[in-house]
């Protein structure tokens, strides 16, 4: 019974995660070198809740969010840095692309 519940919970998390990937963040253009960070953001953050568009928050607001969520999302220091660089590049107050 426990195994069946674990499988059902895993399947539900996968479906919700895949649905979240189609959310607003999917519309953010990913530049060369950002693919892994964007994938980490989608997979790790969407495992618990709906993804936010990177442009929804400022760089500082993203840092506060990452501070709160790093441990819950089981992010390594390197994963967190990669996600932070990705979010910084697309944040509400990011420098315009040249």
Backbone as ProteinMPNN parsed JSONL, in Angstrom:
{"seq_chain_A": "XXXXXXXXXXXXXXXXXXXXXXXXXXXXXXXXXXXXXXXXXXXXXXXXXXXXXXXXXXXXXXXXXXXXXXXXXXXXXXXXXXXXXXXXXXXXXXXXXX", "coords_chain_A": {"N_chain_A": [[0.824, -1.196, 0.0], [1.919, 1.255, 0.833], [3.874, 1.553, -1.112], [2.333, 1.846, -3.43], [1.068, 4.283, -2.873], [3.327, 5.935, -2.803], [4.199, 5.748, -5.454], [1.979, 6.862, -6.769], [2.043, 9.46, -5.696], [4.496, 10.327, -6.696], [3.99, 10.255, -9.46], [1.984, 12.197, -9.625], [3.429, 14.463, -8.844], [5.24, 14.612, -10.961], [3.521, 15.105, -13.164], [2.432, 17.581, -12.384], [4.777, 19.083, -12.294], [5.592, 19.005, -14.993], [3.456, 20.354, -16.145], [3.813, 22.843, -15.02], [6.117, 23.642, -16.288], [5.272, 24.636, -18.655], [4.466, 27.097, -18.073], [4.747, 30.708, -17.441], [7.559, 31.069, -17.424], [8.51, 29.595, -19.499], [8.394, 31.19, -21.679], [10.551, 32.844, -21.64], [13.386, 33.829, -23.327], [16.126, 31.694, -23.727], [19.509, 31.997, -23.516], [22.641, 30.972, -25.057], [24.459, 28.891, -22.957], [22.8, 29.214, -20.785], [21.083, 27.119, -20.616], [21.3, 24.877, -18.824], [20.981, 26.108, -16.311], [18.402, 27.172, -16.606], [16.982, 24.798, -16.887], [17.46, 23.639, -14.37], [16.136, 25.533, -12.78], [13.482, 25.206, -13.69], [12.99, 22.447, -13.095], [13.672, 22.048, -10.356], [12.354, 24.108, -8.927], [9.722, 23.932, -9.777], [8.978, 21.575, -8.716], [7.634, 21.861, -6.385], [5.89, 24.08, -6.531], [4.051, 26.436, -8.613], [5.808, 27.787, -11.33], [7.385, 30.95, -11.494], [7.605, 33.698, -13.697], [10.823, 34.73, -14.644], [11.021, 37.485, -14.943], [9.216, 38.501, -13.209], [10.065, 39.268, -10.697], [12.432, 41.421, -8.99], [16.072, 41.47, -9.038], [16.977, 41.48, -6.365], [14.679, 40.614, -5.008], [14.528, 38.022, -6.038], [16.843, 36.949, -4.88], [16.132, 36.916, -2.17], [14.011, 35.088, -2.304], [15.43, 32.818, -3.193], [17.133, 32.446, -1.022], [15.294, 31.614, 0.889], [14.35, 29.245, -0.252], [16.47, 27.555, -0.979], [17.435, 25.412, 0.68], [15.107, 23.833, 0.941], [14.686, 23.085, -1.708], [16.822, 21.528, -2.12], [19.208, 22.51, -3.25], [22.479, 22.633, -4.462], [25.391, 24.628, -3.724], [26.541, 25.414, -6.139], [24.411, 24.905, -7.939], [22.534, 26.753, -6.998], [23.887, 29.169, -7.507], [24.006, 29.093, -10.321], [21.262, 29.164, -11.0], [20.632, 31.622, -9.852], [22.186, 33.389, -11.434], [20.892, 33.019, -13.89], [18.263, 33.924, -13.258], [18.888, 36.556, -12.513], [19.69, 37.596, -14.985], [17.302, 37.813, -16.302], [15.59, 39.197, -14.711], [13.168, 41.552, -13.374], [14.445, 44.028, -13.064], [16.687, 43.75, -14.647], [19.568, 44.512, -16.617], [19.119, 45.966, -19.817], [19.251, 43.892, -22.746], [22.015, 43.961, -24.94]], "CA_chain_A": [[0.0, 0.0, 0.0], [2.805, 2.418, 0.888], [4.524, 1.654, -2.415], [1.335, 2.382, -4.352], [0.921, 5.706, -2.553], [4.555, 6.618, -3.214], [4.172, 5.82, -6.918], [0.938, 7.83, -7.134], [2.533, 10.796, -5.344], [5.55, 10.655, -7.655], [3.353, 10.536, -10.752], [1.301, 13.489, -9.515], [4.466, 15.503, -8.835], [5.759, 14.707, -12.323], [2.509, 15.771, -13.994], [2.382, 18.991, -11.985], [6.034, 19.699, -12.716], [5.56, 19.199, -16.439], [2.483, 21.405, -16.438], [4.405, 24.126, -14.626], [7.136, 24.021, -17.263], [4.621, 25.34, -19.745], [4.048, 28.387, -17.526], [5.333, 31.919, -17.962], [9.002, 31.035, -17.595], [8.82, 28.971, -20.777], [8.444, 32.235, -22.689], [11.787, 33.604, -21.502], [14.405, 33.293, -24.234], [17.304, 31.172, -23.043], [20.694, 32.2, -24.341], [23.663, 29.93, -24.959], [25.06, 28.843, -21.635], [21.771, 29.284, -19.747], [20.193, 25.962, -20.709], [21.333, 24.075, -17.604], [20.389, 26.896, -15.219], [16.961, 27.237, -16.856], [16.461, 23.465, -16.582], [17.462, 23.518, -12.911], [15.051, 26.37, -12.265], [12.194, 24.563, -13.983], [12.787, 21.158, -12.429], [13.757, 22.134, -8.899], [11.358, 25.02, -8.359], [8.379, 23.466, -10.12], [8.649, 20.338, -8.011], [6.759, 22.195, -5.251], [4.896, 25.113, -6.807], [4.0, 27.02, -9.956], [6.955, 28.629, -11.658], [7.196, 32.376, -11.74], [8.43, 34.224, -14.765], [11.985, 35.417, -14.075], [10.831, 38.936, -14.977], [8.202, 38.881, -12.232], [10.711, 39.822, -9.512], [13.733, 42.079, -9.155], [17.197, 40.621, -8.636], [16.975, 41.372, -4.904], [13.551, 39.764, -4.61], [14.907, 36.647, -6.343], [17.814, 36.497, -3.872], [15.372, 36.602, -0.955], [13.305, 33.828, -2.582], [16.404, 31.729, -3.225], [17.577, 32.224, 0.36], [14.234, 30.852, 1.571], [14.056, 27.97, -0.894], [17.655, 26.762, -1.32], [17.471, 24.162, 1.433], [13.923, 23.03, 0.594], [14.841, 22.566, -3.069], [18.042, 20.715, -2.112], [20.136, 23.089, -4.221], [23.875, 22.779, -4.077], [25.859, 26.006, -3.875], [26.715, 25.649, -7.581], [23.078, 24.983, -8.549], [21.932, 28.026, -6.602], [24.583, 30.234, -8.255], [23.572, 29.026, -11.722], [19.876, 29.653, -11.054], [20.66, 33.052, -9.543], [22.674, 34.094, -12.635], [19.807, 32.948, -14.873], [17.192, 34.821, -12.832], [19.419, 37.922, -12.6], [19.734, 38.011, -16.39], [15.946, 38.01, -16.806], [14.8, 39.823, -13.651], [12.432, 42.775, -13.694], [15.383, 45.15, -13.123], [17.9, 43.341, -15.365], [20.054, 45.441, -17.646], [18.618, 45.591, -21.159], [20.191, 43.158, -23.602], [22.592, 44.838, -25.978]], "C_chain_A": [[0.871, 1.264, 0.0], [3.487, 2.641, -0.459], [3.577, 2.271, -3.435], [1.137, 3.874, -4.117], [2.141, 6.494, -2.998], [4.598, 6.778, -4.729], [3.15, 6.861, -7.374], [1.399, 9.251, -6.836], [3.616, 11.242, -6.313], [4.984, 11.01, -9.015], [2.659, 11.889, -10.73], [2.311, 14.625, -9.54], [5.04, 15.705, -10.23], [4.788, 15.45, -13.23], [2.442, 17.256, -13.657], [3.641, 19.716, -12.417], [6.061, 19.96, -14.205], [4.575, 20.288, -16.827], [3.068, 22.77, -16.098], [5.451, 24.578, -15.621], [6.544, 24.786, -18.434], [4.16, 26.725, -19.308], [4.838, 29.538, -18.09], [6.823, 31.848, -18.203], [9.403, 30.396, -18.913], [8.94, 30.008, -21.891], [9.709, 33.076, -22.628], [12.82, 33.01, -22.445], [15.636, 32.87, -23.444], [18.485, 31.303, -23.985], [21.651, 31.03, -24.181], [24.309, 30.002, -23.583], [24.051, 28.889, -20.496], [20.896, 28.03, -19.683], [20.142, 25.175, -19.4], [20.692, 24.819, -16.438], [18.875, 26.984, -15.383], [16.314, 25.889, -16.535], [16.403, 23.248, -15.072], [16.316, 24.312, -12.303], [13.704, 25.691, -12.479], [11.995, 23.303, -13.155], [12.779, 21.277, -10.917], [12.65, 22.997, -8.309], [9.935, 24.544, -8.635], [8.023, 22.168, -9.404], [7.699, 20.604, -6.846], [5.663, 23.205, -5.58], [5.005, 25.623, -8.233], [5.219, 27.906, -10.174], [6.529, 30.069, -11.874], [8.076, 32.768, -12.912], [9.621, 34.932, -14.13], [11.82, 36.932, -14.042], [9.784, 39.42, -13.973], [8.806, 39.574, -11.011], [12.0, 40.535, -9.878], [14.83, 41.104, -8.742], [17.219, 40.432, -7.129], [15.842, 40.485, -4.409], [13.857, 38.288, -4.898], [15.889, 36.117, -5.313], [17.106, 36.114, -2.568], [14.644, 35.268, -1.144], [14.272, 32.648, -2.572], [16.94, 31.418, -1.833], [16.576, 31.342, 1.1], [14.129, 29.423, 1.046], [15.259, 27.065, -1.138], [17.661, 25.415, -0.606], [16.293, 23.256, 1.063], [14.062, 22.37, -0.766], [16.089, 21.692, -3.205], [19.026, 21.191, -3.181], [21.552, 23.091, -3.656], [24.25, 24.25, -4.242], [26.0, 26.336, -5.362], [25.376, 25.766, -8.303], [22.436, 26.333, -8.242], [22.567, 29.176, -7.38], [24.13, 30.262, -9.712], [22.157, 29.578, -11.876], [19.843, 31.153, -10.806], [21.145, 33.863, -10.748], [21.578, 34.137, -13.71], [18.692, 33.935, -14.515], [17.634, 36.279, -12.889], [19.354, 38.455, -14.032], [18.347, 38.359, -16.927], [15.018, 38.698, -15.802], [14.15, 41.118, -14.133], [13.395, 43.966, -13.877], [16.703, 44.79, -13.8], [18.282, 44.41, -16.377], [19.521, 45.001, -18.995], [19.68, 44.875, -21.971], [20.716, 44.092, -24.677], [22.766, 44.138, -27.283]], "O_chain_A": [[0.6, 2.216, -0.732], [3.657, 3.779, -0.896], [3.982, 3.13, -4.219], [1.048, 4.644, -5.073], [2.008, 7.604, -3.515], [4.991, 7.832, -5.231], [3.434, 7.655, -8.272], [1.17, 10.155, -7.64], [3.653, 12.407, -6.71], [5.441, 11.958, -9.655], [2.734, 12.645, -11.699], [2.078, 15.644, -10.189], [5.299, 16.836, -10.64], [5.196, 16.333, -13.984], [2.4, 18.095, -14.557], [3.57, 20.861, -12.865], [6.504, 21.023, -14.64], [4.838, 21.063, -17.747], [2.838, 23.742, -16.816], [5.659, 25.779, -15.788], [7.259, 25.509, -19.128], [3.532, 27.446, -20.085], [5.526, 29.387, -19.099], [7.321, 32.512, -19.113], [10.512, 30.622, -19.399], [9.526, 29.727, -22.936], [9.917, 33.936, -23.483], [13.105, 31.814, -22.375], [16.124, 33.613, -22.593], [18.467, 30.791, -25.104], [21.493, 30.202, -23.285], [24.664, 31.084, -23.115], [24.412, 28.627, -19.349], [20.061, 27.902, -18.787], [19.058, 24.843, -18.92], [19.942, 24.228, -15.662], [18.141, 26.882, -14.4], [15.219, 25.845, -15.974], [15.413, 22.731, -14.554], [15.611, 23.825, -11.419], [12.886, 25.612, -11.563], [10.928, 23.115, -12.569], [11.946, 20.654, -10.26], [12.07, 22.637, -7.285], [9.044, 24.737, -7.807], [6.882, 21.713, -9.481], [7.032, 19.687, -6.368], [4.603, 23.179, -4.955], [5.935, 25.281, -8.963], [5.605, 28.678, -9.297], [5.441, 30.348, -12.377], [9.167, 32.227, -13.091], [9.442, 35.67, -13.161], [12.418, 37.597, -13.197], [9.5, 40.615, -13.898], [8.137, 40.377, -10.361], [12.586, 40.29, -10.932], [14.556, 40.048, -8.172], [17.46, 39.321, -6.657], [16.031, 39.69, -3.488], [13.497, 37.41, -4.114], [15.79, 34.959, -4.906], [17.444, 35.11, -1.942], [14.657, 34.418, -0.253], [13.968, 31.598, -2.005], [17.175, 30.255, -1.502], [16.959, 30.439, 1.843], [13.851, 28.497, 1.808], [15.073, 25.896, -1.478], [17.874, 24.382, -1.242], [16.466, 22.049, 0.891], [13.616, 21.239, -0.966], [16.374, 21.178, -4.287], [19.6, 20.39, -3.918], [21.783, 23.5, -2.518], [23.499, 25.023, -4.837], [25.617, 27.424, -5.793], [25.213, 26.618, -9.177], [21.865, 26.973, -9.125], [21.86, 30.062, -7.861], [23.897, 31.333, -10.272], [21.89, 30.369, -12.78], [19.108, 31.877, -11.476], [20.577, 34.912, -11.052], [21.367, 35.166, -14.354], [18.231, 34.692, -15.37], [16.85, 37.148, -13.269], [19.008, 39.614, -14.26], [18.225, 39.11, -17.894], [13.809, 38.773, -16.016], [14.533, 41.691, -15.153], [13.178, 44.811, -14.746], [17.722, 45.439, -13.563], [17.43, 45.114, -16.918], [19.474, 43.807, -19.29], [20.863, 45.207, -21.898], [19.98, 44.897, -25.247], [23.238, 44.738, -28.248]]}, "name": "protein", "num_of_chains": 1, "seq": "XXXXXXXXXXXXXXXXXXXXXXXXXXXXXXXXXXXXXXXXXXXXXXXXXXXXXXXXXXXXXXXXXXXXXXXXXXXXXXXXXXXXXXXXXXXXXXXXXX"}
